Amino acid sequence: FASTKDFDVVVIGGGPGGYVSAIKNAQLGLNTACIEKRGSLGGTCLNVGCIPSKSLLNNSHLYHQIKHEAKTRGISINGEVGVDMASLQAAKEKAVKGLTGGVEMLFKKNKVAYFKGEGSFVDEHTVNVKPIDGSEEVKLNAKNIIIATGSEVTPFPGIEIDEERIVSSTGALELKEVPKRLAIIGGGIIGLEMASVWLRLGSEVTIIEFQNAIGAGMDGEVAKQTQKLLAKQGLKFKLGTKVTKGVREGEVVKVEVEDAKSGKKEELEADVLLVAIGRRPHTTGLNLEAVGLEKDNKGRLVIDSEFRTKVPHIRVIGDVTFGPMLAHKAEEEGIAAAEYIKNGHGHVNYANIPAVMYTHPEVAWTGANEEQLKEQGIKYKVGKFPFVANSRAKTNLDTDGFVKFLADAETQRVLGVHIIGPNAGEMIAEAGLALEYGASTEDIARTCHAHPTLSEAFKEAALATFDKPINF
Ligand code: FAD
């Protein structure tokens, strides 16, 4: 007989949603277990998502700057500037290992019981753990269960991923050499970040996107400007284009595409094809049938506003349920779910979840975009300030982009902020605070911002919604 252990809370999945929730539950005094089948904690984000991609983005950007900008910046280099792929990948691995190991330490510190194995439902209060090391199965008896099993790559019908020549984002992060020609299906955030990495390292990169715009969810004006800037860097775009076939033939991949409007067909050749059309909820192996939980037509587990399924002590957070598939959204939900269990109330503001694309320049936004405000019939004012007029950006020779505020036409309350620019991902936190506290653009414009900083562009864009900016 398998042994049985009792817990107040069992979390299935150790990604940003699950691990954060497990720690919070334990900190709230609940006896908590977390089950993870990957062999390391941190989920998609730490292992094959946010963290490895940012390592490659950061180091490929540095390489690109040294190679192409050193001279203009007064730095002389004697000898070749090159890329050592093995070391570049090793630096990425080091970051991943350090962070996933760190989460394991946090589990120990907070006394979260960590089960390395696959969790599956036996009944509404029992989860079976099948350890990855093949040891005896364990049954966990739980008063509360949190499902945080995340997402997986959405396959492209008819295109077989071998993670060598036809890759998902996971394979695109692992390439051992720089492909001469890289084709990417999908102009969303993941596709464009991977495009930037390999473009900087020397690939010829083509983005094939069915829609007529890139960066799903971006403000329309920002998406257009971003595309222009990326095209200037050398990225090729085939928008309004449908992929009809993608097959590996030896060491090349043949990709058949079709113009979505005219139906005109074309064949492209690539050394590597990346399929980046999105991610879908992951529930395989959970044996959901044992508890009869509901899924919507996108495979997302259905929950109420307190993360409860129709079995009220089973809650769901992160990529496997509704909302944007982002690590910080999963974390917020993990904390709130723990607070609901312990105190009966928790809070996530879905109108203020920042999104960041870590290209260069970065693109970041939170709150509503212009298209959404128009659709909702909300009257708004726009305030914009370009980085070319910001002293720090000019000094850093890094002036592409702008800050754009959308404010209520009457009250000047901040409704949305959209930034293309250096460090946009850090700057968007200030917008998040403004939205959370119901600030007006005047509140921001009257707040002293340090000089010379990029954040002065933020202040001036806020000012531009109701008055003339000073420096532009
Ligand atoms: P996941 O991180 O997917 O974790 C779920 C975990 O559950 C997995 O480790 C899985 O092994 C485990 N699991 C599943 N089923 C079981 C089971 N039955 N038993 C035990 N364990 C199980 N988001 C950002 O916010 N910023 C970024 O910069 C960013 N970059 C990304 C880049 C890439 C290339 C990718 C692919 C994603 C990126 N994301 C980013 C998205 C982010 O990774 C996800 O939104 C986030 O990981 C979701 O967290 P989660 O906890 O819901 O699920």
Residues whose N, C-alpha, C, O or C-beta is under 5 A from the ligand:
A	BS01	FAD	I12 G13 G14 G15 P16 G17 G18 I35 E36 K37 R38 G42 G43 T44 C45 V48 G49 C50 S53 G117 E118 G119 A148 T149 G150 S151 S169 I190 T284 G285 L286 I317 G318 D319 V320 M325 L326 A327 H328 A330
